[in-house]
Amino acid sequence: MLSYLRLKNFKSFSNIMLNLRGKQGQPKRMAYIYGENGSGKSNLMLSLLFLSQTMDTLENQDKMNKINDKRLTEMLDKVKDPGVKSEILEHVMRNQFASLKTLLDDYRTIDAKESMEIEIGFTLEGEEGSYTLICDQEHVIFEELSFQIKKRRGVVFSFSDDSIALSPSVFKDAPYRSELQNSVEKYWGKHTFVSILMNEIGTKNSKYVKSRLNENLFKVLDWLKHYSVLCRYGDVERGIMAIPFDSLRRLDRGTIKREDDQELRAFEKALNEFFTKLYPDIKSVHYRLEAVDNMFRYSLYVRKRMNGKTIDIPFALESTGTKKLLDIFPYFFSAMVGSSVFVDEVDSGIHDLLMCEIVNAFSESLMEVKHGQFIATTHNTHLMKQLPRECVYIIRADAHGNKEIVSIDEYEFRTQKTHNVQSKYLRGDYSGVPFVGHLDFFDLVDELHDCLEDLKDGNEDSLEER
């Protein structure tokens, strides 16, 4: 589970720390993060997406080298609009074949002179560890993993421009350790060492690799590869879902192999239970299958009462909030089966009171399983009434734009149990709420008309003349 996250020069954060450790030092199982619009809530989640993406850059390079240029050209030739063609190509390159430089261009703070840093602390099976990654504008310049080595915590690996260190206790096979050092000299800088290791596991016999490395290293790599993130970046939602069920990756529609239809049917039953409990007018949720060669094309339908009739409606026609519930269902599921999960704007489009009921039921269930962690950003202040104080976090900023993240129970003044946390937050006691100056829409419209008249009369410079 994630115990802390520290960022420097990442997106809107020059230096910030999210501390998820409780009073006993153990990571909190859940946390909900509040803040005004533009405070950086989404950027917290994007940092974890970025970290996951850095693990795939070497694999992405290999995939790029194997691309059939003729096929790609033929596909793009079918697109007539050059603007659309350019957007498609950029989307494919950034999402399927992202390089480290591309990622740094996307996530590094604009005009930052210093290096970008991300450090995460984690706890796995009671043992604490940390991973640090420091990059300049194009390359990795420092990378280090600290975790349990035999019976004590130590440095598993550490790299900088002039130093390579691989723990002999972790990389126990001397020839293989030498082989990895050669890979570091060849690839490190343009790729992280974690990316190199992930590529090793993916391209070589897994038994061969595992027999030469300490099992504790695999615990860390497994956790890094199997946390899940859903966040908004620009106009689209980006996410990674680490879960052993392919059907959960696309629940509304898609294609599956015929032999996998039982998995889909099992999730149909789970979705039926989920939605019929949340909506009184939904009577059932079911899939329709269409046989295509050795595959099934599936589409999700909702059977609901409308105007005194019971009709089947394609899920694609459901409301934004209902679609959002389907989007986040796999992430609730992932947390329940032991993963660390990070969701941005978890309540987007969902009625406040409905979200409260869902979070209440989910929180109770999450506490009954041994592992699993759920961290989310939200604007739903009604949740504050039912969440434990230590699970409510606020992003607050001073007059200079410096930010910090504080949980309610860390504030210097004490919040009595009888006090309403929501009311105190909304009146500004914890900061992290918007303060709007005088805004007159009549004046805005009036000034717009005056500006247009001035431009027509030549009394004001146009944009081109500036």
Secondary structure as a PSIPRED ss2 file (coil, helix, strand):
# PSIPRED VFORMAT (PSIPRED V4.0)

   1 M C   1.000  0.000  0.000
   2 L E   0.000  0.000  1.000
   3 S E   0.000  0.000  1.000
   4 Y E   0.000  0.000  1.000
   5 L E   0.000  0.000  1.000
   6 R E   0.000  0.000  1.000
   7 L E   0.000  0.000  1.000
   8 K E   0.000  0.000  1.000
   9 N E   0.000  0.000  1.000
  10 F E   0.000  0.000  1.000
  11 K C   1.000  0.000  0.000
  12 S C   1.000  0.000  0.000
  13 F E   0.000  0.000  1.000
  14 S E   0.000  0.000  1.000
  15 N E   0.000  0.000  1.000
  16 I E   0.000  0.000  1.000
  17 M E   0.000  0.000  1.000
  18 L E   0.000  0.000  1.000
  19 N E   0.000  0.000  1.000
  20 L C   1.000  0.000  0.000
  21 R E   0.000  0.000  1.000
  22 G C   1.000  0.000  0.000
  23 K C   1.000  0.000  0.000
  24 Q C   1.000  0.000  0.000
  25 G C   1.000  0.000  0.000
  26 Q C   1.000  0.000  0.000
  27 P E   0.000  0.000  1.000
  28 K C   1.000  0.000  0.000
  29 R C   1.000  0.000  0.000
  30 M E   0.000  0.000  1.000
  31 A E   0.000  0.000  1.000
  32 Y E   0.000  0.000  1.000
  33 I E   0.000  0.000  1.000
  34 Y E   0.000  0.000  1.000
  35 G C   1.000  0.000  0.000
  36 E C   1.000  0.000  0.000
  37 N C   1.000  0.000  0.000
  38 G C   1.000  0.000  0.000
  39 S C   1.000  0.000  0.000
  40 G C   1.000  0.000  0.000
  41 K H   0.000  1.000  0.000
  42 S H   0.000  1.000  0.000
  43 N H   0.000  1.000  0.000
  44 L H   0.000  1.000  0.000
  45 M H   0.000  1.000  0.000
  46 L H   0.000  1.000  0.000
  47 S H   0.000  1.000  0.000
  48 L H   0.000  1.000  0.000
  49 L H   0.000  1.000  0.000
  50 F H   0.000  1.000  0.000
  51 L H   0.000  1.000  0.000
  52 S H   0.000  1.000  0.000
  53 Q H   0.000  1.000  0.000
  54 T H   0.000  1.000  0.000
  55 M C   1.000  0.000  0.000
  56 D C   1.000  0.000  0.000
  57 T H   0.000  1.000  0.000
  58 L H   0.000  1.000  0.000
  59 E H   0.000  1.000  0.000
  60 N H   0.000  1.000  0.000
  61 Q H   0.000  1.000  0.000
  62 D H   0.000  1.000  0.000
  63 K H   0.000  1.000  0.000
  64 M H   0.000  1.000  0.000
  65 N H   0.000  1.000  0.000
  66 K C   1.000  0.000  0.000
  67 I C   1.000  0.000  0.000
  68 N C   1.000  0.000  0.000
  69 D H   0.000  1.000  0.000
  70 K H   0.000  1.000  0.000
  71 R H   0.000  1.000  0.000
  72 L H   0.000  1.000  0.000
  73 T H   0.000  1.000  0.000
  74 E H   0.000  1.000  0.000
  75 M H   0.000  1.000  0.000
  76 L H   0.000  1.000  0.000
  77 D H   0.000  1.000  0.000
  78 K C   1.000  0.000  0.000
  79 V C   1.000  0.000  0.000
  80 K C   1.000  0.000  0.000
  81 D C   1.000  0.000  0.000
  82 P H   0.000  1.000  0.000
  83 G H   0.000  1.000  0.000
  84 V H   0.000  1.000  0.000
  85 K H   0.000  1.000  0.000
  86 S H   0.000  1.000  0.000
  87 E H   0.000  1.000  0.000
  88 I H   0.000  1.000  0.000
  89 L H   0.000  1.000  0.000
  90 E H   0.000  1.000  0.000
  91 H H   0.000  1.000  0.000
  92 V H   0.000  1.000  0.000
  93 M H   0.000  1.000  0.000
  94 R H   0.000  1.000  0.000
  95 N H   0.000  1.000  0.000
  96 Q H   0.000  1.000  0.000
  97 F C   1.000  0.000  0.000
  98 A C   1.000  0.000  0.000
  99 S C   1.000  0.000  0.000
 100 L H   0.000  1.000  0.000
 101 K H   0.000  1.000  0.000
 102 T H   0.000  1.000  0.000
 103 L H   0.000  1.000  0.000
 104 L H   0.000  1.000  0.000
 105 D H   0.000  1.000  0.000
 106 D H   0.000  1.000  0.000
 107 Y H   0.000  1.000  0.000
 108 R E   0.000  0.000  1.000
 109 T C   1.000  0.000  0.000
 110 I C   1.000  0.000  0.000
 111 D C   1.000  0.000  0.000
 112 A C   1.000  0.000  0.000
 113 K C   1.000  0.000  0.000
 114 E C   1.000  0.000  0.000
 115 S C   1.000  0.000  0.000
 116 M E   0.000  0.000  1.000
 117 E E   0.000  0.000  1.000
 118 I E   0.000  0.000  1.000
 119 E E   0.000  0.000  1.000
 120 I E   0.000  0.000  1.000
 121 G E   0.000  0.000  1.000
 122 F E   0.000  0.000  1.000
 123 T E   0.000  0.000  1.000
 124 L E   0.000  0.000  1.000
 125 E C   1.000  0.000  0.000
 126 G C   1.000  0.000  0.000
 127 E E   0.000  0.000  1.000
 128 E E   0.000  0.000  1.000
 129 G E   0.000  0.000  1.000
 130 S E   0.000  0.000  1.000
 131 Y E   0.000  0.000  1.000
 132 T E   0.000  0.000  1.000
 133 L E   0.000  0.000  1.000
 134 I E   0.000  0.000  1.000
 135 C E   0.000  0.000  1.000
 136 D C   1.000  0.000  0.000
 137 Q C   1.000  0.000  0.000
 138 E C   1.000  0.000  0.000
 139 H C   1.000  0.000  0.000
 140 V E   0.000  0.000  1.000
 141 I E   0.000  0.000  1.000
 142 F E   0.000  0.000  1.000
 143 E E   0.000  0.000  1.000
 144 E E   0.000  0.000  1.000
 145 L E   0.000  0.000  1.000
 146 S E   0.000  0.000  1.000
 147 F E   0.000  0.000  1.000
 148 Q E   0.000  0.000  1.000
 149 I E   0.000  0.000  1.000
 150 K C   1.000  0.000  0.000
 151 K C   1.000  0.000  0.000
 152 R E   0.000  0.000  1.000
 153 R E   0.000  0.000  1.000
 154 G E   0.000  0.000  1.000
 155 V E   0.000  0.000  1.000
 156 V E   0.000  0.000  1.000
 157 F E   0.000  0.000  1.000
 158 S E   0.000  0.000  1.000
 159 F E   0.000  0.000  1.000
 160 S E   0.000  0.000  1.000
 161 D C   1.000  0.000  0.000
 162 D C   1.000  0.000  0.000
 163 S E   0.000  0.000  1.000
 164 I E   0.000  0.000  1.000
 165 A E   0.000  0.000  1.000
 166 L E   0.000  0.000  1.000
 167 S C   1.000  0.000  0.000
 168 P C   1.000  0.000  0.000
 169 S C   1.000  0.000  0.000
 170 V C   1.000  0.000  0.000
 171 F C   1.000  0.000  0.000
 172 K C   1.000  0.000  0.000
 173 D C   1.000  0.000  0.000
 174 A H   0.000  1.000  0.000
 175 P H   0.000  1.000  0.000
 176 Y H   0.000  1.000  0.000
 177 R H   0.000  1.000  0.000
 178 S H   0.000  1.000  0.000
 179 E H   0.000  1.000  0.000
 180 L H   0.000  1.000  0.000
 181 Q H   0.000  1.000  0.000
 182 N H   0.000  1.000  0.000
 183 S H   0.000  1.000  0.000
 184 V H   0.000  1.000  0.000
 185 E H   0.000  1.000  0.000
 186 K H   0.000  1.000  0.000
 187 Y H   0.000  1.000  0.000
 188 W E   0.000  0.000  1.000
 189 G C   1.000  0.000  0.000
 190 K C   1.000  0.000  0.000
 191 H E   0.000  0.000  1.000
 192 T C   1.000  0.000  0.000
 193 F H   0.000  1.000  0.000
 194 V H   0.000  1.000  0.000
 195 S H   0.000  1.000  0.000
 196 I H   0.000  1.000  0.000
 197 L H   0.000  1.000  0.000
 198 M H   0.000  1.000  0.000
 199 N H   0.000  1.000  0.000
 200 E H   0.000  1.000  0.000
 201 I H   0.000  1.000  0.000
 202 G H   0.000  1.000  0.000
 203 T H   0.000  1.000  0.000
 204 K C   1.000  0.000  0.000
 205 N C   1.000  0.000  0.000
 206 S H   0.000  1.000  0.000
 207 K H   0.000  1.000  0.000
 208 Y H   0.000  1.000  0.000
 209 V H   0.000  1.000  0.000
 210 K H   0.000  1.000  0.000
 211 S C   1.000  0.000  0.000
 212 R C   1.000  0.000  0.000
 213 L C   1.000  0.000  0.000
 214 N C   1.000  0.000  0.000
 215 E H   0.000  1.000  0.000
 216 N H   0.000  1.000  0.000
 217 L H   0.000  1.000  0.000
 218 F H   0.000  1.000  0.000
 219 K H   0.000  1.000  0.000
 220 V H   0.000  1.000  0.000
 221 L H   0.000  1.000  0.000
 222 D H   0.000  1.000  0.000
 223 W H   0.000  1.000  0.000
 224 L H   0.000  1.000  0.000
 225 K H   0.000  1.000  0.000
 226 H C   1.000  0.000  0.000
 227 Y C   1.000  0.000  0.000
 228 S E   0.000  0.000  1.000
 229 V E   0.000  0.000  1.000
 230 L E   0.000  0.000  1.000
 231 C E   0.000  0.000  1.000
 232 R E   0.000  0.000  1.000
 233 Y E   0.000  0.000  1.000
 234 G C   1.000  0.000  0.000
 235 D C   1.000  0.000  0.000
 236 V E   0.000  0.000  1.000
 237 E E   0.000  0.000  1.000
 238 R E   0.000  0.000  1.000
 239 G E   0.000  0.000  1.000
 240 I E   0.000  0.000  1.000
 241 M C   1.000  0.000  0.000
 242 A C   1.000  0.000  0.000
 243 I C   1.000  0.000  0.000
 244 P C   1.000  0.000  0.000
 245 F C   1.000  0.000  0.000
 246 D H   0.000  1.000  0.000
 247 S H   0.000  1.000  0.000
 248 L H   0.000  1.000  0.000
 249 R H   0.000  1.000  0.000
 250 R C   1.000  0.000  0.000
 251 L C   1.000  0.000  0.000
 252 D C   1.000  0.000  0.000
 253 R E   0.000  0.000  1.000
 254 G E   0.000  0.000  1.000
 255 T E   0.000  0.000  1.000
 256 I E   0.000  0.000  1.000
 257 K E   0.000  0.000  1.000
 258 R H   0.000  1.000  0.000
 259 E H   0.000  1.000  0.000
 260 D H   0.000  1.000  0.000
 261 D H   0.000  1.000  0.000
 262 Q H   0.000  1.000  0.000
 263 E H   0.000  1.000  0.000
 264 L H   0.000  1.000  0.000
 265 R H   0.000  1.000  0.000
 266 A H   0.000  1.000  0.000
 267 F H   0.000  1.000  0.000
 268 E H   0.000  1.000  0.000
 269 K H   0.000  1.000  0.000
 270 A H   0.000  1.000  0.000
 271 L H   0.000  1.000  0.000
 272 N H   0.000  1.000  0.000
 273 E H   0.000  1.000  0.000
 274 F H   0.000  1.000  0.000
 275 F H   0.000  1.000  0.000
 276 T H   0.000  1.000  0.000
 277 K H   0.000  1.000  0.000
 278 L H   0.000  1.000  0.000
 279 Y C   1.000  0.000  0.000
 280 P C   1.000  0.000  0.000
 281 D C   1.000  0.000  0.000
 282 I E   0.000  0.000  1.000
 283 K E   0.000  0.000  1.000
 284 S E   0.000  0.000  1.000
 285 V E   0.000  0.000  1.000
 286 H E   0.000  0.000  1.000
 287 Y E   0.000  0.000  1.000
 288 R E   0.000  0.000  1.000
 289 L E   0.000  0.000  1.000
 290 E E   0.000  0.000  1.000
 291 A E   0.000  0.000  1.000
 292 V E   0.000  0.000  1.000
 293 D C   1.000  0.000  0.000
 294 N C   1.000  0.000  0.000
 295 M E   0.000  0.000  1.000
 296 F E   0.000  0.000  1.000
 297 R E   0.000  0.000  1.000
 298 Y E   0.000  0.000  1.000
 299 S E   0.000  0.000  1.000
 300 L E   0.000  0.000  1.000
 301 Y E   0.000  0.000  1.000
 302 V E   0.000  0.000  1.000
 303 R E   0.000  0.000  1.000
 304 K E   0.000  0.000  1.000
 305 R E   0.000  0.000  1.000
 306 M E   0.000  0.000  1.000
 307 N C   1.000  0.000  0.000
 308 G C   1.000  0.000  0.000
 309 K E   0.000  0.000  1.000
 310 T E   0.000  0.000  1.000
 311 I E   0.000  0.000  1.000
 312 D E   0.000  0.000  1.000
 313 I E   0.000  0.000  1.000
 314 P E   0.000  0.000  1.000
 315 F H   0.000  1.000  0.000
 316 A H   0.000  1.000  0.000
 317 L H   0.000  1.000  0.000
 318 E C   1.000  0.000  0.000
 319 S C   1.000  0.000  0.000
 320 T H   0.000  1.000  0.000
 321 G H   0.000  1.000  0.000
 322 T H   0.000  1.000  0.000
 323 K H   0.000  1.000  0.000
 324 K H   0.000  1.000  0.000
 325 L H   0.000  1.000  0.000
 326 L H   0.000  1.000  0.000
 327 D H   0.000  1.000  0.000
 328 I H   0.000  1.000  0.000
 329 F H   0.000  1.000  0.000
 330 P H   0.000  1.000  0.000
 331 Y H   0.000  1.000  0.000
 332 F H   0.000  1.000  0.000
 333 F H   0.000  1.000  0.000
 334 S H   0.000  1.000  0.000
 335 A H   0.000  1.000  0.000
 336 M H   0.000  1.000  0.000
 337 V C   1.000  0.000  0.000
 338 G C   1.000  0.000  0.000
 339 S C   1.000  0.000  0.000
 340 S E   0.000  0.000  1.000
 341 V E   0.000  0.000  1.000
 342 F E   0.000  0.000  1.000
 343 V E   0.000  0.000  1.000
 344 D C   1.000  0.000  0.000
 345 E C   1.000  0.000  0.000
 346 V C   1.000  0.000  0.000
 347 D C   1.000  0.000  0.000
 348 S C   1.000  0.000  0.000
 349 G C   1.000  0.000  0.000
 350 I C   1.000  0.000  0.000
 351 H C   1.000  0.000  0.000
 352 D H   0.000  1.000  0.000
 353 L H   0.000  1.000  0.000
 354 L H   0.000  1.000  0.000
 355 M H   0.000  1.000  0.000
 356 C H   0.000  1.000  0.000
 357 E H   0.000  1.000  0.000
 358 I H   0.000  1.000  0.000
 359 V H   0.000  1.000  0.000
 360 N H   0.000  1.000  0.000
 361 A H   0.000  1.000  0.000
 362 F H   0.000  1.000  0.000
 363 S H   0.000  1.000  0.000
 364 E H   0.000  1.000  0.000
 365 S H   0.000  1.000  0.000
 366 L H   0.000  1.000  0.000
 367 M C   1.000  0.000  0.000
 368 E C   1.000  0.000  0.000
 369 V C   1.000  0.000  0.000
 370 K C   1.000  0.000  0.000
 371 H C   1.000  0.000  0.000
 372 G C   1.000  0.000  0.000
 373 Q E   0.000  0.000  1.000
 374 F E   0.000  0.000  1.000
 375 I E   0.000  0.000  1.000
 376 A E   0.000  0.000  1.000
 377 T E   0.000  0.000  1.000
 378 T C   1.000  0.000  0.000
 379 H C   1.000  0.000  0.000
 380 N C   1.000  0.000  0.000
 381 T H   0.000  1.000  0.000
 382 H H   0.000  1.000  0.000
 383 L H   0.000  1.000  0.000
 384 M H   0.000  1.000  0.000
 385 K H   0.000  1.000  0.000
 386 Q C   1.000  0.000  0.000
 387 L C   1.000  0.000  0.000
 388 P C   1.000  0.000  0.000
 389 R H   0.000  1.000  0.000
 390 E H   0.000  1.000  0.000
 391 C H   0.000  1.000  0.000
 392 V E   0.000  0.000  1.000
 393 Y E   0.000  0.000  1.000
 394 I E   0.000  0.000  1.000
 395 I E   0.000  0.000  1.000
 396 R E   0.000  0.000  1.000
 397 A E   0.000  0.000  1.000
 398 D C   1.000  0.000  0.000
 399 A C   1.000  0.000  0.000
 400 H C   1.000  0.000  0.000
 401 G C   1.000  0.000  0.000
 402 N C   1.000  0.000  0.000
 403 K E   0.000  0.000  1.000
 404 E E   0.000  0.000  1.000
 405 I E   0.000  0.000  1.000
 406 V E   0.000  0.000  1.000
 407 S E   0.000  0.000  1.000
 408 I H   0.000  1.000  0.000
 409 D H   0.000  1.000  0.000
 410 E H   0.000  1.000  0.000
 411 Y C   1.000  0.000  0.000
 412 E C   1.000  0.000  0.000
 413 F C   1.000  0.000  0.000
 414 R C   1.000  0.000  0.000
 415 T C   1.000  0.000  0.000
 416 Q C   1.000  0.000  0.000
 417 K C   1.000  0.000  0.000
 418 T C   1.000  0.000  0.000
 419 H C   1.000  0.000  0.000
 420 N C   1.000  0.000  0.000
 421 V H   0.000  1.000  0.000
 422 Q H   0.000  1.000  0.000
 423 S H   0.000  1.000  0.000
 424 K H   0.000  1.000  0.000
 425 Y H   0.000  1.000  0.000
 426 L H   0.000  1.000  0.000
 427 R C   1.000  0.000  0.000
 428 G C   1.000  0.000  0.000
 429 D C   1.000  0.000  0.000
 430 Y C   1.000  0.000  0.000
 431 S C   1.000  0.000  0.000
 432 G C   1.000  0.000  0.000
 433 V C   1.000  0.000  0.000
 434 P C   1.000  0.000  0.000
 435 F C   1.000  0.000  0.000
 436 V C   1.000  0.000  0.000
 437 G C   1.000  0.000  0.000
 438 H C   1.000  0.000  0.000
 439 L C   1.000  0.000  0.000
 440 D C   1.000  0.000  0.000
 441 F H   0.000  1.000  0.000
 442 F H   0.000  1.000  0.000
 443 D H   0.000  1.000  0.000
 444 L H   0.000  1.000  0.000
 445 V H   0.000  1.000  0.000
 446 D H   0.000  1.000  0.000
 447 E H   0.000  1.000  0.000
 448 L H   0.000  1.000  0.000
 449 H H   0.000  1.000  0.000
 450 D H   0.000  1.000  0.000
 451 C H   0.000  1.000  0.000
 452 L H   0.000  1.000  0.000
 453 E H   0.000  1.000  0.000
 454 D H   0.000  1.000  0.000
 455 L H   0.000  1.000  0.000
 456 K H   0.000  1.000  0.000
 457 D C   1.000  0.000  0.000
 458 G C   1.000  0.000  0.000
 459 N C   1.000  0.000  0.000
 460 E C   1.000  0.000  0.000
 461 D C   1.000  0.000  0.000
 462 S C   1.000  0.000  0.000
 463 L C   1.000  0.000  0.000
 464 E C   1.000  0.000  0.000
 465 E C   1.000  0.000  0.000
 466 R C   1.000  0.000  0.000
